[in-house]
Amino acid sequence: MRRASLIYHPGGGSAEVAEIDQVRSLLSQSFDLETLLVDEHTDPGVLAQRALAGGSTLLIACGGDGTVSSVAAALVAHGSGQLGILPRGTANSIATHLGIPNNLQDACHVLSSGHERVVDTARVNDKPMVLMAALGVHADAITGVDPARKRQLGVLAYVLEELELMREDSLFEATLTVDGEQFTCEASAITVANLAPFSTLPAQGPDQIIDDDGKLDVTVIALRGFADAVFTSLHLAHHAFSRTPTDRDNIAFFRASEVRVETRKPRALMVDGEAAGETPLHVQSVPRSLRVLVPPTADA
């Protein structure tokens, strides 16, 4: 029976330790399963490295985007093995993009079915990235939201935080170097996406986020006032769900293998849902570097 390691983060969003027994029951017929618990002293990436060294060929990340990203990074560095995802966080953006259901029983069925996709990852400031890197209002909202508000409201807490930030003057000057070509612009939000679900509106400049083309999907948004922010958000939502590229004057987008972003004043960075220091930002695509189990009909 195939050896698998469940890397479980009880602090990842809505997860509860009681779920471990349910997961074991659902997966015990398919895998020789060990359970490794994340705590305040143990990073999920360290547990992933330990599991790979012990012979596991499937690492199952149970938690939020940060947990999934850390486990994926260990797999990419190791060069072999598969990623399984049991989404139990607040946003679960990685799982949503890949079509993995939030329901625990359905997500376990995806793992047992064993359908694999190979997707890109990236290196951001020389560290691994699975989902996206961002700066500006979206990044500030994700990293700056009050934890108590997040526990109470879930994803809505991010939305409310972002709306509050949009009421302020959000424009800043940025210099982008895109596959060697440089330009300077004003922006309120810059997103460099490897994966992104429809709900991540600041990443939705192009018609879709392609996760296996060896390219990064970059969206630059400039907001001039709160009303402009509201209309821009509605425009992004419409085009995201209709899978058509945006055509609004204050949105630019492009695909590139390598992107560097510099700002006159340091700006906070978000990488895979977590605070990640300040600008400059340097992102490089790592094509087809992660094997992940997804539903057979997943259309990412």
Secondary structure, DSSP 8 states (H G I E B T S, - for coil): -EEEEEEE-TTSTT--TTHHHHHHHHHTTTEEEEEEE-BTTB-HHHHHHHHHHTT-SEEEEEESHHHHHHHHHHHHHHT--EEEEEE-SSS-HHHHHHT--SSHHHHHHHHHHT-EEEEEEEEETTEEESSEEEEEHHHHHHHHS-HHHHHHHTHHHHHHHHHHHHTS---EEEEEEETTEEEEEEESEEEEESS--TT-GGG-SSS---SSSS-EEEEEE---SHHHHHHHHHHHHHHHHHT-----TTEEEEEESEEEEEESS--EEEETTEEEEES-EEEEEEEEEEEEE--TT---
